[in-house]
Amino acid sequence: MGDALVKLYQKQNFVLTEDILKTIKKNNLTLDEALLIIYFCGNNKHPVLDIDEIVQKFGMDELSIMQAFANITNKNLITIKMEKNRDGKVEELIDLTPFYETIAYDMNAKDKKTADDGVFSLFEKEFGRPLSPMEFEIINRWLDNNINEELINHAVKEAIFNDSFTLRYVDAILNEWSKKGFKSSKEVDLYLKRRKQPKVRKNETLFDYNWLDDEE
């Protein structure tokens, strides 16, 4: 998502979005620094430090412009790259990629937090009680190991079907799935179908399987 979002910001016609404003606030930019960022974003196709134009548009003096430019450079929100123009002359272009990457990072973090909250809420709903600090730590470990929410939800269903309302049981299931390289619930279901356990009757669901006794 991050790279795609950066490219989108780089190519689209400039719109002062809420994400840009939040990133400006998060980095504690002064008014002059914020105006420069907005100016460069609005000149995505050819972002250069045109002091005369900035003075005309924003009423800033040259000293304030240079100070603000130095500050946002030091904050690693922009970089400078040298490119030849149509006349073959080398000019300094402003690269806003670091600024857009900051926006992408914040959006990804927000999405992850939403997903994380959903996982925690799922357990409290299914278990009918608040989670303990140790249980929060276990779930966070799964998320840090990039176990996706879908697979966690599937493991919870397995545990509930087997009348086990503990994270230790879910953790054991996820460990077994991790050993087998499962990345999605679909892979789990396909594995169960291939196993064709003789004890599994047609009317039984795919959850009728003891993963902790699986020796394959």
C-alpha positions in Angstrom: 0.0 0.0 0.0 2.8 2.4 0.9 4.5 2.6 -2.5 1.2 2.8 -4.3 0.1 5.7 -2.1 3.3 7.6 -2.7 2.9 7.2 -6.4 -0.7 8.4 -6.2 0.3 11.5 -4.4 3.1 12.2 -6.8 0.9 11.9 -9.9 -2.5 13.3 -9.0 -3.7 16.8 -9.3 -2.9 18.4 -6.0 -5.6 18.5 -3.4 -5.0 19.7 0.2 -6.1 16.5 1.9 -6.7 15.8 5.6 -3.7 13.4 5.5 -1.4 16.2 4.4 -2.7 18.5 7.1 -2.3 15.8 9.8 1.3 15.1 8.7 2.1 18.8 8.8 0.7 18.9 12.4 2.4 15.7 13.5 5.8 17.1 12.4 5.2 20.4 14.2 5.8 22.5 11.1 5.7 26.2 11.5 3.3 28.2 9.2 6.2 29.1 6.9 7.3 25.4 6.7 3.8 24.3 6.1 3.3 26.8 3.3 6.5 25.6 1.6 5.3 21.9 1.8 1.9 22.9 0.4 3.6 24.9 -2.4 5.8 22.0 -3.4 2.9 19.5 -3.3 1.0 21.8 -5.6 3.9 21.8 -8.1 4.3 18.0 -8.2 5.2 17.9 -11.9 8.1 20.3 -11.5 8.7 21.1 -7.9 11.5 23.7 -7.6 12.4 26.4 -5.1 11.2 29.4 -7.0 11.7 32.1 -4.4 10.1 34.9 -6.5 6.9 32.9 -7.0 6.8 31.9 -3.3 7.1 35.6 -2.3 4.3 36.5 -4.7 2.0 33.7 -3.6 2.5 33.7 0.2 4.0 37.1 1.0 7.0 35.5 2.7 10.4 37.3 2.6 13.4 35.5 1.2 15.1 35.0 4.5 12.0 33.2 5.9 11.7 31.1 2.8 15.3 29.9 3.1 15.0 29.2 6.8 11.8 27.2 6.3 13.4 25.3 3.4 16.4 24.4 5.6 14.1 23.2 8.4 11.9 20.9 6.3 15.1 19.5 4.7 16.6 18.8 8.1 13.4 17.1 9.2 13.9 14.7 6.3 10.5 15.6 4.8 12.1 16.5 1.4 15.3 15.8 -0.5 17.0 17.6 -3.3 17.9 15.8 -6.6 19.8 17.2 -9.5 18.2 16.8 -13.0 18.8 18.3 -16.4 16.0 20.4 -17.8 14.9 20.6 -21.5 17.7 23.1 -22.2 20.3 20.7 -20.8 21.0 22.7 -17.7 21.2 21.0 -14.3 18.6 22.3 -11.8 17.6 21.4 -8.3 14.3 19.6 -8.0 12.5 19.0 -4.7 11.7 15.3 -4.1 8.6 15.0 -1.8 8.9 11.2 -1.6 9.9 11.3 2.1 6.9 13.4 3.0 4.5 11.1 1.1 6.2 8.1 2.7 5.4 9.7 6.1 1.7 9.9 5.1 1.7 6.3 3.9 3.3 5.1 7.1 0.7 6.9 9.3 -2.1 5.5 7.2 -0.7 1.9 7.4 -0.3 2.3 11.2 -3.9 3.5 11.5 -5.1 0.5 9.4 -3.1 -1.9 11.5 -4.5 -0.4 14.7 -8.0 -0.8 13.4 -7.3 -4.4 12.5 -5.6 -5.0 15.9 -8.6 -3.6 17.8 -10.8 -5.9 15.8 -8.8 -9.0 16.9 -8.9 -8.0 20.6 -12.6 -7.3 20.4 -13.2 -10.7 18.8 -11.6 -12.6 21.6 -13.4 -10.6 24.3 -16.7 -11.2 22.6 -16.2 -14.9 22.0 -14.6 -15.6 25.4 -17.2 -13.4 27.2 -14.7 -11.7 29.3 -11.9 -9.0 29.2 -8.5 -10.2 28.1 -5.6 -10.4 30.7 -2.3 -8.5 30.2 -0.7 -11.9 29.3 -3.3 -12.6 26.7 -2.8 -9.1 25.1 0.9 -10.0 24.9 0.2 -13.3 23.2 -2.1 -11.6 20.6 0.5 -8.8 20.0 3.1 -11.5 19.4 0.9 -13.0 16.7 0.4 -9.6 15.0 4.1 -8.8 15.2 4.8 -12.1 13.5 2.5 -11.1 10.6 -0.2 -13.6 11.3 -3.2 -12.1 9.6 -6.5 -11.4 11.2 -8.4 -13.9 9.0 -6.2 -16.8 10.2 -6.5 -15.8 13.8 -10.3 -15.6 13.5 -10.2 -19.1 12.0 -8.1 -20.4 14.9 -10.6 -18.9 17.4 -13.4 -20.8 15.7 -11.4 -24.0 15.9 -10.9 -23.4 19.6 -14.5 -22.6 20.3 -15.7 -25.7 18.4 -13.5 -27.8 20.6 -14.9 -26.1 23.8 -11.5 -24.5 24.6 -11.8 -20.8 25.5 -8.1 -20.2 26.1 -5.5 -18.3 24.1 -3.1 -21.1 24.8 -5.1 -23.4 22.7 -5.5 -20.9 19.9 -1.7 -20.3 20.2 -1.0 -24.0 19.8 -3.2 -24.2 16.7 -1.5 -21.2 15.1 1.9 -22.7 15.9 0.8 -25.9 14.0 -0.5 -23.9 11.1 2.7 -21.9 11.0 4.8 -25.1 10.9 2.7 -26.2 7.9 3.1 -22.8 6.2 -0.5 -21.9 6.2 -1.1 -18.2 5.4 -4.9 -18.2 5.1 -8.0 -20.0 6.3 -8.5 -21.3 2.7 -5.2 -23.2 2.9 -6.3 -24.7 6.2 -9.6 -25.9 4.7 -7.8 -27.4 1.6 -5.4 -29.2 3.9 -8.2 -30.8 5.8 -10.0 -31.9 2.7 -6.8 -33.5 1.4 -6.3 -35.4 4.6 -9.7 -37.2 4.2 -9.7 -38.5 7.7 -11.7 -41.8 7.9 -13.2 -40.6 11.2 -14.7 -37.5 9.7 -18.3 -38.1 8.6 -20.0 -36.2 5.8 -22.2 -34.2 8.2 -19.2 -33.0 10.3 -17.6 -29.7 9.6 -14.0 -28.9 8.9 -13.6 -27.9 12.5 -13.9 -31.6 13.6 -10.1 -32.0 13.6 -7.6 -32.2 16.5 -4.7 -30.1 15.3 -2.7 -30.8 18.4 -2.6 -34.5 17.5 -1.6 -33.8 13.9 1.8 -35.5 13.3 2.2 -34.7 9.6 
